[in-house]
């Protein structure tokens, strides 16, 4: 790990997982929700392994706005909120070194599943206690994470300074249904009510209920989207859950648990995402026109 940057403070401990040291750092940040962190630890224990081809397929959807020149063997990157480590794996094959961070137990499952990656170091840490000096990273990815913290804007303000001047952040935050009609919004509001009930259930029951939702809601909706696409129906992409039309059952089950099993969820309009990114010190912000919404790339001033 010749490109590995030094930690800015010593870890409080380490845990050896599949021949790798996972570095443990103290937490207690205000940019965290303990129930949500616990939920993600349970989630990634259940869904710790994804098909490599699917990691490449879905990863390409997030990286569609990342120019090739931002990647390469000399790039030092961070995956904040690495979860199962699937985007860590995608990134590790395209840069020189990756620091993977997650505050939950998921980091141990990720280190076990992806322990074969020689250019990744695993850290249990949250966004409020990132154990690296400001100006360390060429590239940071944070995909589907900061909408699960109490203060998303504040968390971004802590994250962006870790970039070198001119470094880039690839960010994905849940969208606030921008451009969706009243029927879609009503269905989504109903699902939000279910989420509040389901996320409070005991772990085993919650996972079972989310699996039922995956099979009875996600699978039929994806089938409808595939059929509409196959027959050439215009606007099939606006059907509920059409994004998942080409995703595996594993992804459907995982995302059902993510959607309904997480206690804290926030959503933002494109304008709100851009404003938070600019306020955090990013410029040259580019939004992808494609799902998942919204993912955007910004450069540190």
C-alpha positions in Angstrom: 0.0 0.0 0.0 2.7 2.5 -1.1 0.0 5.2 -1.8 -1.8 4.8 1.5 -2.0 8.2 3.3 -1.1 8.3 7.0 -3.9 8.4 9.5 -4.3 11.8 11.1 -4.8 10.2 14.5 -4.0 6.7 15.9 -6.8 4.1 15.9 -8.4 3.0 19.2 -7.9 -0.6 18.0 -7.7 -3.0 15.1 -9.5 -6.1 14.1 -8.0 -8.7 11.7 -10.4 -9.8 9.0 -9.2 -12.2 6.2 -5.6 -11.2 6.6 -6.4 -7.5 6.7 -6.4 -5.0 9.6 -9.6 -3.1 10.0 -8.6 0.1 11.8 -11.1 1.2 14.5 -11.6 4.9 15.2 -13.7 6.5 18.0 -17.0 7.9 17.0 -19.6 10.0 18.8 -20.1 12.4 15.9 -23.3 14.4 15.5 -23.3 13.4 11.8 -24.7 9.9 12.6 -27.9 8.2 13.6 -27.2 5.1 15.8 -30.4 3.3 14.8 -29.6 3.8 11.1 -26.0 2.6 11.6 -27.3 -0.5 13.3 -29.8 -1.1 10.5 -27.0 -1.0 7.9 -24.9 -3.3 9.9 -27.7 -5.8 9.7 -28.4 -5.1 6.0 -24.8 -5.7 4.9 -24.6 -8.9 7.0 -27.4 -10.3 4.9 -26.3 -8.8 1.6 -22.5 -8.9 1.7 -21.9 -10.5 -1.7 -22.9 -9.3 -5.1 -22.1 -10.7 -8.6 -19.0 -9.1 -10.0 -20.7 -8.5 -13.4 -23.5 -6.7 -11.6 -21.1 -4.6 -9.6 -19.5 -3.5 -12.9 -22.9 -2.8 -14.5 -24.4 -0.8 -11.7 -21.1 0.9 -10.9 -20.9 2.2 -14.5 -24.3 3.9 -13.9 -22.8 5.9 -11.0 -19.5 6.6 -12.8 -21.1 7.7 -16.1 -20.1 11.3 -15.3 -16.6 10.6 -14.1 -14.1 11.4 -16.9 -11.3 8.8 -17.4 -8.6 11.3 -16.6 -9.9 11.4 -12.9 -8.9 7.8 -12.6 -5.6 6.0 -12.8 -2.8 4.2 -10.8 -1.7 7.4 -9.0 -5.1 8.4 -7.7 -5.7 8.1 -4.0 -9.4 7.7 -3.3 -11.9 7.3 -0.4 -15.2 5.4 -0.4 -17.2 7.0 2.4 -19.9 4.7 3.7 -18.5 1.7 1.9 -21.3 -0.6 3.2 -20.8 -4.0 1.5 -17.7 -2.8 -0.3 -19.2 -3.3 -3.8 -18.3 0.3 -4.9 -14.9 -0.1 -3.2 -14.3 -3.0 -5.4 -15.4 -1.1 -8.5 -13.2 1.8 -7.6 -10.2 -0.3 -6.6 -9.8 -1.6 -10.1 -9.6 2.0 -11.4 -7.3 3.9 -9.0 -4.1 3.3 -7.1 -5.4 3.2 -3.5 -8.7 3.3 -1.7 -9.5 4.1 1.9 -12.8 2.4 2.7 -14.8 3.9 5.6 -18.0 2.9 7.3 -19.2 3.4 10.9 -21.2 0.2 11.1 -20.4 -3.5 11.4 -20.7 -3.6 7.6 -17.0 -2.7 7.3 -16.0 -6.1 8.7 -18.3 -7.9 6.2 -16.8 -5.8 3.4 -13.2 -6.5 4.5 -14.1 -10.2 4.6 -15.8 -10.3 1.2 -13.2 -8.0 -0.5 -10.1 -8.9 1.4 -8.4 -9.9 -1.8 -8.0 -6.3 -2.9 -4.4 -5.3 -2.2 -4.9 -1.6 -2.7 -7.7 -1.1 -0.1 -7.4 -0.2 3.6 -10.5 -0.7 5.8 -11.5 1.8 8.5 -14.4 1.9 10.9 -15.1 5.6 11.1 -17.9 8.1 10.4 -18.1 11.3 8.4 -17.6 13.4 11.5 -14.4 11.6 12.4 -12.6 10.9 9.2 -9.1 9.9 10.3 -7.2 11.7 7.5 -5.9 15.2 7.1 -7.6 17.8 4.9 -6.3 17.8 1.4 -5.5 14.1 1.3 -7.6 12.6 -1.5 -7.8 13.0 -5.3 -11.2 11.5 -5.5 -14.0 10.7 -2.9 -17.1 8.7 -3.7 -20.1 8.8 -1.3 -23.0 6.8 -2.9 -26.3 6.5 -1.1 -25.0 7.5 2.3 -25.5 11.1 3.4 -29.2 11.1 3.0 -29.1 8.7 6.0 -27.5 11.2 8.4 -29.3 13.9 10.4 -27.4 16.9 8.9 -26.5 16.2 5.3 -25.2 19.7 4.5 -23.0 19.6 7.7 -21.7 16.2 6.7 -20.7 17.4 3.3 -19.0 20.4 4.8 -16.8 18.0 6.8 -16.2 15.7 3.8 -15.2 18.1 1.1 -12.0 19.5 2.8 -10.6 16.0 2.7 -10.1 16.5 -1.0 -7.0 18.0 -2.5 -7.7 21.4 -4.2 -8.9 20.3 -7.6 -10.0 16.9 -6.3 -13.4 15.6 -7.1 -16.4 14.2 -5.1 -18.9 11.8 -6.7 -22.1 12.0 -4.6 -25.4 10.2 -4.7 -28.4 11.5 -2.7 -32.0 10.3 -2.9 -34.0 12.7 -5.0 -37.2 14.4 -3.9 -39.3 13.0 -6.7 -38.4 15.9 -8.9 -40.7 16.0 -11.9 -42.9 13.2 -10.7 -46.7 13.4 -10.9 -49.2 13.4 -8.0 -50.1 9.7 -8.3 -46.4 8.7 -8.1 -45.9 11.0 -5.1 -49.0 9.6 -3.4 -47.7 6.0 -3.8 -44.3 7.1 -2.5 -45.9 8.8 0.6 -47.7 5.6 1.3 -44.5 3.6 1.1 -43.0 6.1 3.6 -45.6 5.2 6.1 -44.8 1.6 5.7 -41.1 2.4 6.1 -41.6 4.0 9.5 -43.5 0.9 10.7 -41.2 -1.7 9.2 -37.9 0.0 10.2 -39.0 -0.2 13.8 -39.4 -4.0 13.7 -37.0 -6.5 15.2 -34.2 -7.4 12.8 -35.4 -10.9 11.7 -39.0 -9.8 11.2 -37.9 -6.7 9.3 -35.8 -8.6 6.9 -38.6 -11.1 6.3 -41.1 -8.3 5.6 -38.7 -6.6 3.2 -38.2 -9.8 1.3 -41.9 -10.2 1.0 -42.0 -6.6 -0.4 -39.2 -7.4 -2.9 -41.1 -10.5 -4.2 -44.6 -9.0 -4.3 -43.9 -5.4 -5.3 -40.4 -5.0 -6.8 -40.4 -8.2 -8.9 -43.8 -7.5 -10.6 -43.0 -3.8 -11.1 -39.8 -4.7 -12.8 -41.5 -7.3 -14.9 -44.0 -4.6 -16.0 -41.2 -2.2 -16.9 -39.3 -4.9 -18.9 -42.5 -5.7 -20.8 -43.2 -2.0 -21.5 -39.7 -1.5 -22.7 -39.8 -4.6 -24.9 -42.9 -3.5 -26.7 -41.6 0.0 -27.2 -44.0 1.9 -24.9 -42.8 5.5 -24.7 -42.0 6.7 -21.2 -41.6 3.3 -19.7 -38.8 4.7 -17.6 -41.3 6.7 -15.6 -43.1 3.5 -14.3 -42.6 2.9 -10.6 -39.4 0.9 -9.9 -38.5 0.9 -13.6 -34.8 1.6 -12.6 -34.6 -2.0 -11.5 -35.8 -3.6 -14.8 -32.3 -5.0 -15.5 -31.2 -5.7 -11.9 -30.9 -9.0 -10.2 -33.1 -10.4 -7.5 -30.3 -9.9 -5.0 -30.2 -6.1 -5.8 -34.0 -6.0 -5.5 -34.0 -7.7 -2.1 -31.2 -5.5 -0.9 -32.8 -2.3 -2.0 -36.1 -3.2 -0.5 -34.4 -3.7 2.8 -32.5 -0.4 2.3 -35.7 1.5 1.4 -38.0 0.0 4.1 -35.6 -1.0 6.8 -33.8 2.2 7.4 -35.1 4.5 10.1 -33.7 7.8 8.8 -34.1 8.9 5.2 -33.9 12.3 3.6 -34.6 13.4 0.1 -33.4 16.4 -1.9 -34.3 18.3 -5.1 -31.6 18.8 -7.7 -31.4 22.4 -6.7 -30.9 21.5 -3.0 -28.1 19.0 -3.9 -26.3 21.6 -6.0 -26.6 24.3 -3.3 -25.2 21.9 -0.6 -22.3 21.0 -2.8 -21.5 24.6 -3.6 -21.8 25.6 0.0 -19.4 22.8 1.0 -16.8 24.2 -1.4 -17.4 22.4 -4.7 -17.6 23.9 -8.2 -17.9 22.7 -11.8 -20.8 20.5 -10.6 -22.2 18.0 -13.2 -25.4 16.1 -12.7 -26.0 12.8 -14.5 -29.2 12.9 -16.6 -29.7 9.2 -15.9 -30.9 7.3 -12.9 -30.2 6.9 -10.0 -31.2 10.4 -9.1 -29.4 12.5 -8.1 -25.8 11.6 -8.6 -23.4 14.4 -9.3 -19.7 15.2 -9.6 -18.1 18.3 -8.2 -14.5 19.7 -8.0 -13.0 21.2 -4.8 -12.2 24.8 -5.2 
